[in-house]
Amino acid sequence: MKKLAALAVLASLSALMAPDTGAQAKTIKLRVHDHRSHDNWKLSCATARHMVLEKGYYPVKVKSCVSTVYSFRAVRNGRTYIFYVHSRTGFVWQG
């Protein structure tokens, strides 16, 4: 056991006395989000509906707000359109 401890001390000393290669480690700070615990942000169904209303469609009726992509029926100038809103990104597209 004493030999192992002495060997460990010698190895650490030789590592400290090694010549400098000139390379330096860069420290990078990363913000890591744990999506499972607290970052479950998404639009509410009412907010997504309001986004379609702001595009000039009235009335806007909810078709489905169950999954991550919400769907709505909207009317403009007498024509009915289907809109989809991604609840995580807020992206709105017409179907």
N, C-alpha and C positions, 0 to 999 in steps of 0.2 A: 504494500500500500504506500509506503514511503517512497519507493522508486517511481510509482505512478504519479504521485504529487510532485516529485522533483522533476520528472519529465514534463509535466504540465507547466511548471514554472519556467523551465528552459524553453519550451515551445512558445510561450507567450512573450518571453524576452526576445527571442529571435524574431518574432513577428513585429515587435515594436522597433527593432533595430534594422529592419529591412530598408533598403534604399527607396527613396520616394520616386515613384514612376511619373509624377506630374499630373496624373489623372485625378480629378476631384469628383466626388459624387455630388449630384445636384439634388437639392431638396425640393420636392414638388408637393404642394398642399392640394389635396383633392377633397371635395365635399362628396361624401358617399351618403346616399339616401337609402334608407331601408324602407322600400315601398310597402312591405307587408305590415309594418307597425303603425306608421303615422301619416304616410303620404298617399292617402287615398282620395286626393282631390278630384272632384269632377263637378261639372255643371249640374244644376238642378233642372228638372224638366221644365219648370216655369221660366227659368232664365233662357233655356234653349228656345222655348216657344217665343219669348220676347225678341230674341235675335232674328227669328223669321219675320215677326211683326215689323221690326225696324227696316226690313227690306221692302216694305210697301205692300205686304199681303194682309188681307183681312177678310173674313175671320180666319184664324189659325186654330185648327182643332188637333188635339193629340191623337195620334194613331197608335203609337207604342212608346213607352218610356221604361221598358224593362231591362234591356241590355245596355251596353256601352254606347250603342248608336241609337239615338232617339229618332222617331219618324213622326211627321206632321202632315196634315192635309191643309193646304192654304189656297185662298181664292184671290185672284186679281183680274179685274175687268171681266168677270163672269166665267173665267176659266179656272179649273181646279188643278193644282200642282201638288206633287209630293216632295217634301223636303226631308233631308236627313241631317242630323247634327251629331258629331262625335262628342261625347260627354267629357272626354279627357283632354282633347285638343281644342274644342270649340269650332272645328272646321264645319262649314255649312255647305251642302251641295244639293242640287236638284235631281230627283230621280225620274 
